[in-house]
């Protein structure tokens, strides 16, 4: 699992984990609201989700797809494209 400290932006350490397809859970905080990442709001929920990721290939694949989807929208290239579209 890739930990995230809950800063207001996606931490640099999260990006490489997502790029590698590492099963990833994040804290349920506003920074991740609206993202496809799997947010957990308690240790019990985190444990349940982690167990599902460890025991289910389908869950791991769905989690990997969620991370890959986020990387397509939150990358330096995506940011440049959005700024170019916004400011011409």
C-alpha positions in Angstrom: 0.0 0.0 0.0 1.2 3.5 -0.7 0.6 5.9 2.2 -0.4 9.5 1.7 0.0 12.1 4.4 -3.0 14.1 3.4 -1.4 17.3 2.1 -3.6 19.5 0.0 -2.0 18.3 -3.3 -1.1 14.8 -4.5 2.2 14.1 -3.0 5.1 13.3 -5.3 5.5 9.9 -3.7 2.0 9.0 -4.8 2.6 9.6 -8.5 5.4 7.0 -8.9 3.3 4.4 -6.9 0.4 5.0 -9.2 2.6 4.9 -12.3 4.0 1.5 -11.2 0.5 0.2 -10.7 1.0 -0.3 -6.9 -2.3 -0.9 -5.0 -3.0 2.5 -3.4 -5.3 3.8 -0.7 -5.6 7.4 0.3 -7.2 9.1 3.3 -10.7 10.5 2.7 -9.7 14.2 2.6 -10.8 17.1 0.4 -7.6 16.9 -1.7 -8.8 13.6 -3.1 -12.5 14.4 -3.4 -13.6 13.9 -7.0 -10.7 11.6 -7.9 -11.0 8.0 -8.8 -8.6 7.0 -6.0 -9.8 4.7 -3.3 -10.3 6.8 -0.2 -10.7 5.3 3.3 -12.1 7.1 6.3 -11.0 4.8 9.1 -8.4 2.2 10.0 -11.1 -0.5 9.8 -12.1 0.5 6.3 -8.4 0.7 5.3 -7.9 -2.8 6.6 -10.9 -4.1 4.8 -9.8 -2.5 1.5 -6.2 -3.7 1.9 -7.4 -7.2 2.5 -9.5 -7.0 -0.6 -6.5 -5.8 -2.6 -4.4 -8.6 -1.3 -6.9 -11.4 -2.0 -8.7 -10.3 -5.2 -7.0 -9.8 -8.6 -10.2 -8.0 -9.7 -9.9 -5.5 -6.9 -6.2 -4.9 -7.6 -6.9 -4.3 -11.3 -9.8 -1.9 -10.5 -7.5 -0.1 -8.1 -4.7 0.1 -10.7 -7.1 1.4 -13.3 -8.3 4.1 -10.9 -4.7 5.2 -10.4 -3.9 5.2 -14.1 -7.0 7.3 -14.7 -5.8 9.9 -12.2 -2.4 10.0 -13.8 -4.0 11.0 -17.2 -5.5 14.0 -15.6 -2.9 15.0 -13.0 0.4 15.1 -14.8 2.7 17.9 -15.9 1.6 17.3 -19.5 -2.1 17.4 -18.6 -1.5 20.6 -16.6 0.3 22.3 -19.6 -2.5 21.3 -21.9 -5.1 22.7 -19.6 -3.3 25.9 -19.1 -2.7 26.3 -22.9 -6.4 25.8 -23.5 -7.3 28.2 -20.8 -4.9 31.0 -21.6 -4.3 30.2 -25.3 
